[in-house]
């Protein structure tokens, strides 16, 4: 049913945080799609949200701390 995600974790609905608002119309009529991603039933768009990773901590002046 679910395919492994790029990070190796399952893409099943139980492992996802619910998206609260559509990034296009800001409505709350979102439903998860079986194949992954979300469906907005207000503007009829389908989209995915992808976690890119954690950014390194930055000190003052925009320099990376070691």
PDB file of N, CA, C and O in Angstrom:
ATOM      1  N   UNK A   1       0.825  -1.191   0.000  1.00  0.00           N
ATOM      2  CA  UNK A   1       0.000   0.000   0.000  1.00  0.00           C
ATOM      3  C   UNK A   1       0.863   1.247   0.000  1.00  0.00           C
ATOM      4  O   UNK A   1       0.726   2.072  -0.903  1.00  0.00           O
ATOM      5  N   UNK A   2       1.761   1.425   0.989  1.00  0.00           N
ATOM      6  CA  UNK A   2       2.592   2.620   1.005  1.00  0.00           C
ATOM      7  C   UNK A   2       3.994   2.287   0.535  1.00  0.00           C
ATOM      8  O   UNK A   2       4.505   1.197   0.790  1.00  0.00           O
ATOM      9  N   UNK A   3       4.606   3.227  -0.149  1.00  0.00           N
ATOM     10  CA  UNK A   3       5.954   3.071  -0.655  1.00  0.00           C
ATOM     11  C   UNK A   3       6.917   3.717   0.324  1.00  0.00           C
ATOM     12  O   UNK A   3       6.552   4.688   0.987  1.00  0.00           O
ATOM     13  N   UNK A   4       8.147   3.203   0.434  1.00  0.00           N
ATOM     14  CA  UNK A   4       9.124   3.845   1.320  1.00  0.00           C
ATOM     15  C   UNK A   4       9.444   5.253   0.832  1.00  0.00           C
ATOM     16  O   UNK A   4       9.579   5.493  -0.367  1.00  0.00           O
ATOM     17  N   UNK A   5       9.561   6.169   1.772  1.00  0.00           N
ATOM     18  CA  UNK A   5       9.929   7.543   1.427  1.00  0.00           C
ATOM     19  C   UNK A   5      11.427   7.616   1.192  1.00  0.00           C
ATOM     20  O   UNK A   5      12.147   6.657   1.471  1.00  0.00           O
ATOM     21  N   UNK A   6      11.899   8.740   0.684  1.00  0.00           N
ATOM     22  CA  UNK A   6      13.315   8.914   0.392  1.00  0.00           C
ATOM     23  C   UNK A   6      14.180   8.753   1.626  1.00  0.00           C
ATOM     24  O   UNK A   6      15.316   8.290   1.521  1.00  0.00           O
ATOM     25  N   UNK A   7      13.672   9.125   2.795  1.00  0.00           N
ATOM     26  CA  UNK A   7      14.449   9.020   4.019  1.00  0.00           C
ATOM     27  C   UNK A   7      14.445   7.608   4.588  1.00  0.00           C
ATOM     28  O   UNK A   7      15.110   7.349   5.591  1.00  0.00           O
ATOM     29  N   UNK A   8      13.716   6.701   3.973  1.00  0.00           N
ATOM     30  CA  UNK A   8      13.658   5.333   4.444  1.00  0.00           C
ATOM     31  C   UNK A   8      12.469   5.075   5.351  1.00  0.00           C
ATOM     32  O   UNK A   8      12.197   3.922   5.687  1.00  0.00           O
ATOM     33  N   UNK A   9      11.759   6.109   5.754  1.00  0.00           N
ATOM     34  CA  UNK A   9      10.595   5.931   6.612  1.00  0.00           C
ATOM     35  C   UNK A   9       9.373   5.627   5.747  1.00  0.00           C
ATOM     36  O   UNK A   9       9.339   5.947   4.559  1.00  0.00           O
ATOM     37  N   UNK A  10       8.399   5.020   6.351  1.00  0.00           N
ATOM     38  CA  UNK A  10       7.164   4.717   5.643  1.00  0.00           C
ATOM     39  C   UNK A  10       6.403   6.009   5.368  1.00  0.00           C
ATOM     40  O   UNK A  10       6.418   6.921   6.195  1.00  0.00           O
ATOM     41  N   UNK A  11       5.744   6.097   4.228  1.00  0.00           N
ATOM     42  CA  UNK A  11       4.970   7.302   3.904  1.00  0.00           C
ATOM     43  C   UNK A  11       3.509   7.146   4.293  1.00  0.00           C
ATOM     44  O   UNK A  11       2.662   7.887   3.795  1.00  0.00           O
ATOM     45  N   UNK A  12       3.190   6.194   5.176  1.00  0.00           N
ATOM     46  CA  UNK A  12       1.823   5.982   5.610  1.00  0.00           C
ATOM     47  C   UNK A  12       1.288   7.171   6.369  1.00  0.00           C
ATOM     48  O   UNK A  12       2.058   7.997   6.860  1.00  0.00           O
ATOM     49  N   UNK A  13      -0.012   7.266   6.468  1.00  0.00           N
ATOM     50  CA  UNK A  13      -0.655   8.402   7.111  1.00  0.00           C
ATOM     51  C   UNK A  13      -0.297   8.515   8.589  1.00  0.00           C
ATOM     52  O   UNK A  13      -0.288   9.623   9.124  1.00  0.00           O
ATOM     53  N   UNK A  14      -0.003   7.409   9.262  1.00  0.00           N
ATOM     54  CA  UNK A  14       0.298   7.446  10.686  1.00  0.00           C
ATOM     55  C   UNK A  14       1.618   8.151  10.971  1.00  0.00           C
ATOM     56  O   UNK A  14       1.818   8.643  12.081  1.00  0.00           O
ATOM     57  N   UNK A  15       2.519   8.213  10.003  1.00  0.00           N
ATOM     58  CA  UNK A  15       3.828   8.816  10.212  1.00  0.00           C
ATOM     59  C   UNK A  15       3.886  10.281   9.786  1.00  0.00           C
ATOM     60  O   UNK A  15       4.958  10.883   9.836  1.00  0.00           O
ATOM     61  N   UNK A  16       2.776  10.867   9.375  1.00  0.00           N
ATOM     62  CA  UNK A  16       2.782  12.242   8.885  1.00  0.00           C
ATOM     63  C   UNK A  16       2.110  13.177   9.869  1.00  0.00           C
ATOM     64  O   UNK A  16       1.137  12.816  10.531  1.00  0.00           O
ATOM     65  N   UNK A  17       2.636  14.366   9.952  1.00  0.00           N
ATOM     66  CA  UNK A  17       1.973  15.423  10.702  1.00  0.00           C
ATOM     67  C   UNK A  17       0.888  16.001   9.805  1.00  0.00           C
ATOM     68  O   UNK A  17       1.118  16.205   8.613  1.00  0.00           O
ATOM     69  N   UNK A  18      -0.256  16.258  10.344  1.00  0.00           N
ATOM     70  CA  UNK A  18      -1.354  16.804   9.546  1.00  0.00           C
ATOM     71  C   UNK A  18      -1.048  18.234   9.135  1.00  0.00           C
ATOM     72  O   UNK A  18      -0.599  19.037   9.954  1.00  0.00           O
ATOM     73  N   UNK A  19      -1.287  18.554   7.876  1.00  0.00           N
ATOM     74  CA  UNK A  19      -1.165  19.916   7.375  1.00  0.00           C
ATOM     75  C   UNK A  19      -2.454  20.630   7.750  1.00  0.00           C
ATOM     76  O   UNK A  19      -3.541  20.084   7.565  1.00  0.00           O
ATOM     77  N   UNK A  20      -2.344  21.840   8.273  1.00  0.00           N
ATOM     78  CA  UNK A  20      -3.531  22.535   8.777  1.00  0.00           C
ATOM     79  C   UNK A  20      -4.197  23.427   7.746  1.00  0.00           C
ATOM     80  O   UNK A  20      -5.415  23.601   7.781  1.00  0.00           O
ATOM     81  N   UNK A  21      -3.418  24.003   6.821  1.00  0.00           N
ATOM     82  CA  UNK A  21      -3.967  24.946   5.853  1.00  0.00           C
ATOM     83  C   UNK A  21      -3.415  24.643   4.471  1.00  0.00           C
ATOM     84  O   UNK A  21      -2.278  24.190   4.338  1.00  0.00           O
ATOM     85  N   UNK A  22      -4.207  24.888   3.453  1.00  0.00           N
ATOM     86  CA  UNK A  22      -3.757  24.762   2.070  1.00  0.00           C
ATOM     87  C   UNK A  22      -2.772  25.897   1.783  1.00  0.00           C
ATOM     88  O   UNK A  22      -3.079  27.052   2.077  1.00  0.00           O
ATOM     89  N   UNK A  23      -1.593  25.599   1.217  1.00  0.00           N
ATOM     90  CA  UNK A  23      -0.635  26.670   0.921  1.00  0.00           C
ATOM     91  C   UNK A  23      -1.074  27.569  -0.235  1.00  0.00           C
ATOM     92  O   UNK A  23      -0.453  28.606  -0.469  1.00  0.00           O
ATOM     93  N   UNK A  24      -2.117  27.199  -0.953  1.00  0.00           N
ATOM     94  CA  UNK A  24      -2.582  27.983  -2.094  1.00  0.00           C
ATOM     95  C   UNK A  24      -3.763  28.879  -1.748  1.00  0.00           C
ATOM     96  O   UNK A  24      -3.765  30.058  -2.102  1.00  0.00           O
ATOM     97  N   UNK A  25      -4.766  28.342  -1.062  1.00  0.00           N
ATOM     98  CA  UNK A  25      -5.965  29.141  -0.772  1.00  0.00           C
ATOM     99  C   UNK A  25      -6.179  29.372   0.727  1.00  0.00           C
ATOM    100  O   UNK A  25      -7.077  30.126   1.103  1.00  0.00           O
ATOM    101  N   UNK A  26      -5.378  28.745   1.584  1.00  0.00           N
ATOM    102  CA  UNK A  26      -5.421  28.902   3.042  1.00  0.00           C
ATOM    103  C   UNK A  26      -6.683  28.328   3.690  1.00  0.00           C
ATOM    104  O   UNK A  26      -6.960  28.616   4.854  1.00  0.00           O
ATOM    105  N   UNK A  27      -7.437  27.532   2.962  1.00  0.00           N
ATOM    106  CA  UNK A  27      -8.612  26.877   3.550  1.00  0.00           C
ATOM    107  C   UNK A  27      -8.166  25.652   4.354  1.00  0.00           C
ATOM    108  O   UNK A  27      -7.024  25.208   4.234  1.00  0.00           O
ATOM    109  N   UNK A  28      -9.059  25.117   5.163  1.00  0.00           N
ATOM    110  CA  UNK A  28      -8.765  23.982   6.027  1.00  0.00           C
ATOM    111  C   UNK A  28      -9.391  22.678   5.532  1.00  0.00           C
ATOM    112  O   UNK A  28      -9.428  21.702   6.280  1.00  0.00           O
ATOM    113  N   UNK A  29      -9.875  22.638   4.316  1.00  0.00           N
ATOM    114  CA  UNK A  29     -10.563  21.456   3.781  1.00  0.00           C
ATOM    115  C   UNK A  29      -9.557  20.495   3.144  1.00  0.00           C
ATOM    116  O   UNK A  29      -9.633  20.204   1.950  1.00  0.00           O
ATOM    117  N   UNK A  30      -8.619  20.009   3.948  1.00  0.00           N
ATOM    118  CA  UNK A  30      -7.544  19.141   3.466  1.00  0.00           C
ATOM    119  C   UNK A  30      -7.795  17.695   3.854  1.00  0.00           C
ATOM    120  O   UNK A  30      -8.274  17.400   4.949  1.00  0.00           O
ATOM    121  N   UNK A  31      -7.462  16.801   2.934  1.00  0.00           N
ATOM    122  CA  UNK A  31      -7.612  15.369   3.167  1.00  0.00           C
ATOM    123  C   UNK A  31      -6.374  14.667   2.632  1.00  0.00           C
ATOM    124  O   UNK A  31      -5.871  15.027   1.568  1.00  0.00           O
ATOM    125  N   UNK A  32      -5.874  13.664   3.359  1.00  0.00           N
ATOM    126  CA  UNK A  32      -4.688  12.939   2.877  1.00  0.00           C
ATOM    127  C   UNK A  32      -5.025  12.095   1.650  1.00  0.00           C
ATOM    128  O   UNK A  32      -6.122  11.549   1.539  1.00  0.00           O
ATOM    129  N   UNK A  33      -4.067  11.999   0.734  1.00  0.00           N
ATOM    130  CA  UNK A  33      -4.211  11.155  -0.448  1.00  0.00           C
ATOM    131  C   UNK A  33      -3.557   9.809  -0.185  1.00  0.00           C
ATOM    132  O   UNK A  33      -2.530   9.747   0.491  1.00  0.00           O
ATOM    133  N   UNK A  34      -4.126   8.742  -0.701  1.00  0.00           N
ATOM    134  CA  UNK A  34      -3.576   7.397  -0.508  1.00  0.00           C
ATOM    135  C   UNK A  34      -2.144   7.283  -1.008  1.00  0.00           C
ATOM    136  O   UNK A  34      -1.315   6.635  -0.370  1.00  0.00           O
ATOM    137  N   UNK A  35      -1.844   7.911  -2.148  1.00  0.00           N
ATOM    138  CA  UNK A  35      -0.513   7.812  -2.735  1.00  0.00           C
ATOM    139  C   UNK A  35       0.476   8.791  -2.121  1.00  0.00           C
ATOM    140  O   UNK A  35       1.612   8.893  -2.586  1.00  0.00           O
ATOM    141  N   UNK A  36       0.066   9.507  -1.093  1.00  0.00           N
ATOM    142  CA  UNK A  36       0.906  10.491  -0.427  1.00  0.00           C
ATOM    143  C   UNK A  36       0.491  11.892  -0.840  1.00  0.00           C
ATOM    144  O   UNK A  36      -0.038  12.091  -1.934  1.00  0.00           O
ATOM    145  N   UNK A  37       0.722  12.834   0.009  1.00  0.00           N
ATOM    146  CA  UNK A  37       0.346  14.205  -0.281  1.00  0.00           C
ATOM    147  C   UNK A  37      -1.014  14.551   0.302  1.00  0.00           C
ATOM    148  O   UNK A  37      -1.600  13.787   1.068  1.00  0.00           O
ATOM    149  N   UNK A  38      -1.490  15.711  -0.079  1.00  0.00           N
ATOM    150  CA  UNK A  38      -2.736  16.245   0.456  1.00  0.00           C
ATOM    151  C   UNK A  38      -3.608  16.772  -0.665  1.00  0.00           C
ATOM    152  O   UNK A  38      -3.108  17.211  -1.701  1.00  0.00           O
ATOM    153  N   UNK A  39      -4.910  16.727  -0.455  1.00  0.00           N
ATOM    154  CA  UNK A  39      -5.903  17.233  -1.402  1.00  0.00           C
ATOM    155  C   UNK A  39      -6.691  18.344  -0.721  1.00  0.00           C
ATOM    156  O   UNK A  39      -7.220  18.155   0.375  1.00  0.00           O
ATOM    157  N   UNK A  40      -6.768  19.509  -1.375  1.00  0.00           N
ATOM    158  CA  UNK A  40      -7.607  20.592  -0.882  1.00  0.00           C
ATOM    159  C   UNK A  40      -8.912  20.535  -1.649  1.00  0.00           C
ATOM    160  O   UNK A  40      -8.920  20.646  -2.875  1.00  0.00           O
ATOM    161  N   UNK A  41      -9.993  20.365  -0.951  1.00  0.00           N
ATOM    162  CA  UNK A  41     -11.291  20.258  -1.610  1.00  0.00           C
ATOM    163  C   UNK A  41     -11.940  21.615  -1.843  1.00  0.00           C
ATOM    164  O   UNK A  41     -13.027  21.687  -2.415  1.00  0.00           O
ATOM    165  N   UNK A  42     -11.293  22.688  -1.411  1.00  0.00           N
ATOM    166  CA  UNK A  42     -11.803  24.025  -1.707  1.00  0.00           C
ATOM    167  C   UNK A  42     -11.301  24.519  -3.061  1.00  0.00           C
ATOM    168  O   UNK A  42     -12.088  24.986  -3.884  1.00  0.00           O
ATOM    169  N   UNK A  43      -9.986  24.416  -3.295  1.00  0.00           N
ATOM    170  CA  UNK A  43      -9.427  24.911  -4.553  1.00  0.00           C
ATOM    171  C   UNK A  43      -9.063  23.767  -5.511  1.00  0.00           C
ATOM    172  O   UNK A  43      -8.560  24.013  -6.607  1.00  0.00           O
ATOM    173  N   UNK A  44      -9.317  22.517  -5.095  1.00  0.00           N
ATOM    174  CA  UNK A  44      -9.112  21.324  -5.916  1.00  0.00           C
ATOM    175  C   UNK A  44      -7.662  21.087  -6.310  1.00  0.00           C
ATOM    176  O   UNK A  44      -7.393  20.484  -7.349  1.00  0.00           O
ATOM    177  N   UNK A  45      -6.720  21.559  -5.485  1.00  0.00           N
ATOM    178  CA  UNK A  45      -5.302  21.313  -5.741  1.00  0.00           C
ATOM    179  C   UNK A  45      -4.834  20.142  -4.891  1.00  0.00           C
ATOM    180  O   UNK A  45      -5.363  19.891  -3.808  1.00  0.00           O
ATOM    181  N   UNK A  46      -3.836  19.432  -5.396  1.00  0.00           N
ATOM    182  CA  UNK A  46      -3.172  18.373  -4.647  1.00  0.00           C
ATOM    183  C   UNK A  46      -1.705  18.769  -4.514  1.00  0.00           C
ATOM    184  O   UNK A  46      -1.113  19.285  -5.463  1.00  0.00           O
ATOM    185  N   UNK A  47      -1.114  18.530  -3.340  1.00  0.00           N
ATOM    186  CA  UNK A  47       0.262  18.946  -3.102  1.00  0.00           C
ATOM    187  C   UNK A  47       0.914  18.014  -2.085  1.00  0.00           C
ATOM    188  O   UNK A  47       0.241  17.244  -1.401  1.00  0.00           O
ATOM    189  N   UNK A  48       2.234  18.103  -2.005  1.00  0.00           N
ATOM    190  CA  UNK A  48       2.986  17.370  -1.006  1.00  0.00           C
ATOM    191  C   UNK A  48       3.800  18.359  -0.194  1.00  0.00           C
ATOM    192  O   UNK A  48       4.068  19.478  -0.632  1.00  0.00           O
ATOM    193  N   UNK A  49       4.184  17.931   0.986  1.00  0.00           N
ATOM    194  CA  UNK A  49       5.069  18.694   1.858  1.00  0.00           C
ATOM    195  C   UNK A  49       6.275  17.804   2.111  1.00  0.00           C
ATOM    196  O   UNK A  49       6.129  16.645   2.501  1.00  0.00           O
ATOM    197  N   UNK A  50       7.460  18.345   1.890  1.00  0.00           N
ATOM    198  CA  UNK A  50       8.675  17.538   2.045  1.00  0.00           C
ATOM    199  C   UNK A  50       9.605  18.189   3.046  1.00  0.00           C
ATOM    200  O   UNK A  50       9.853  19.393   2.981  1.00  0.00           O
ATOM    201  N   UNK A  51      10.122  17.393   3.973  1.00  0.00           N
ATOM    202  CA  UNK A  51      11.079  17.850   4.961  1.00  0.00           C
ATOM    203  C   UNK A  51      12.460  17.805   4.332  1.00  0.00           C
ATOM    204  O   UNK A  51      12.892  16.746   3.877  1.00  0.00           O
ATOM    205  N   UNK A  52      13.156  18.920   4.296  1.00  0.00           N
ATOM    206  CA  UNK A  52      14.471  18.985   3.670  1.00  0.00           C
ATOM    207  C   UNK A  52      15.607  18.675   4.627  1.00  0.00           C
ATOM    208  O   UNK A  52      16.663  18.215   4.193  1.00  0.00           O
ATOM    209  N   UNK A  53      15.422  18.912   5.907  1.00  0.00           N
ATOM    210  CA  UNK A  53      16.466  18.644   6.892  1.00  0.00           C
ATOM    211  C   UNK A  53      16.596  19.813   7.851  1.00  0.00           C
ATOM    212  O   UNK A  53      15.904  20.823   7.725  1.00  0.00           O
ATOM    213  N   UNK A  54      17.480  19.659   8.796  1.00  0.00           N
ATOM    214  CA  UNK A  54      17.716  20.705   9.787  1.00  0.00           C
ATOM    215  C   UNK A  54      18.832  21.617   9.316  1.00  0.00           C
ATOM    216  O   UNK A  54      19.825  21.161   8.749  1.00  0.00           O
ATOM    217  N   UNK A  55      18.666  22.877   9.550  1.00  0.00           N
ATOM    218  CA  UNK A  55      19.698  23.856   9.214  1.00  0.00           C
ATOM    219  C   UNK A  55      20.691  23.915  10.357  1.00  0.00           C
ATOM    220  O   UNK A  55      20.300  23.742  11.511  1.00  0.00           O
ATOM    221  N   UNK A  56      21.967  24.154  10.074  1.00  0.00           N
ATOM    222  CA  UNK A  56      22.940  24.293  11.158  1.00  0.00           C
ATOM    223  C   UNK A  56      22.663  25.556  11.972  1.00  0.00           C
ATOM    224  O   UNK A  56      22.165  26.552  11.447  1.00  0.00           O
ATOM    225  N   UNK A  57      22.992  25.497  13.253  1.00  0.00           N
ATOM    226  CA  UNK A  57      22.807  26.656  14.119  1.00  0.00           C
ATOM    227  C   UNK A  57      23.721  27.776  13.640  1.00  0.00           C
ATOM    228  O   UNK A  57      24.864  27.531  13.253  1.00  0.00           O
ATOM    229  N   UNK A  58      23.220  28.987  13.667  1.00  0.00           N
ATOM    230  CA  UNK A  58      24.012  30.133  13.212  1.00  0.00           C
ATOM    231  C   UNK A  58      24.222  31.086  14.379  1.00  0.00           C
ATOM    232  O   UNK A  58      23.314  31.367  15.160  1.00  0.00           O
ATOM    233  N   UNK A  59      25.439  31.563  14.464  1.00  0.00           N
ATOM    234  CA  UNK A  59      25.769  32.561  15.500  1.00  0.00           C
ATOM    235  C   UNK A  59      25.510  33.958  14.984  1.00  0.00           C
ATOM    236  O   UNK A  59      24.884  34.130  13.938  1.00  0.00           O
ATOM    237  N   UNK A  60      25.978  34.942  15.696  1.00  0.00           N
ATOM    238  CA  UNK A  60      25.820  36.343  15.283  1.00  0.00           C
ATOM    239  C   UNK A  60      26.651  36.588  14.040  1.00  0.00           C
ATOM    240  O   UNK A  60      27.757  36.059  13.931  1.00  0.00           O
ATOM    241  N   UNK A  61      26.160  37.359  13.121  1.00  0.00           N
ATOM    242  CA  UNK A  61      26.881  37.694  11.905  1.00  0.00           C
ATOM    243  C   UNK A  61      26.705  36.687  10.796  1.00  0.00           C
ATOM    244  O   UNK A  61      27.352  36.814   9.757  1.00  0.00           O
ATOM    245  N   UNK A  62      25.838  35.668  10.974  1.00  0.00           N
ATOM    246  CA  UNK A  62      25.548  34.710   9.922  1.00  0.00           C
ATOM    247  C   UNK A  62      26.605  33.649   9.715  1.00  0.00           C
ATOM    248  O   UNK A  62      26.570  32.945   8.706  1.00  0.00           O
ATOM    249  N   UNK A  63      27.556  33.508  10.645  1.00  0.00           N
ATOM    250  CA  UNK A  63      28.600  32.500  10.517  1.00  0.00           C
ATOM    251  C   UNK A  63      28.177  31.223  11.210  1.00  0.00           C
ATOM    252  O   UNK A  63      27.533  31.266  12.258  1.00  0.00           O
ATOM    253  N   UNK A  64      28.536  30.080  10.630  1.00  0.00           N
ATOM    254  CA  UNK A  64      28.211  28.785  11.209  1.00  0.00           C
ATOM    255  C   UNK A  64      29.074  28.560  12.421  1.00  0.00           C
ATOM    256  O   UNK A  64      30.289  28.750  12.362  1.00  0.00           O
ATOM    257  N   UNK A  65      28.462  28.152  13.539  1.00  0.00           N
ATOM    258  CA  UNK A  65      29.208  27.850  14.750  1.00  0.00           C
ATOM    259  C   UNK A  65      29.840  26.483  14.647  1.00  0.00           C
ATOM    260  O   UNK A  65      29.244  25.555  14.101  1.00  0.00           O
ATOM    261  N   UNK A  66      31.051  26.355  15.173  1.00  0.00           N
ATOM    262  CA  UNK A  66      31.749  25.056  15.160  1.00  0.00           C
ATOM    263  C   UNK A  66      31.646  24.372  16.482  1.00  0.00           C
ATOM    264  O   UNK A  66      32.174  23.272  16.650  1.00  0.00           O
TER     265      UNK A  66
END
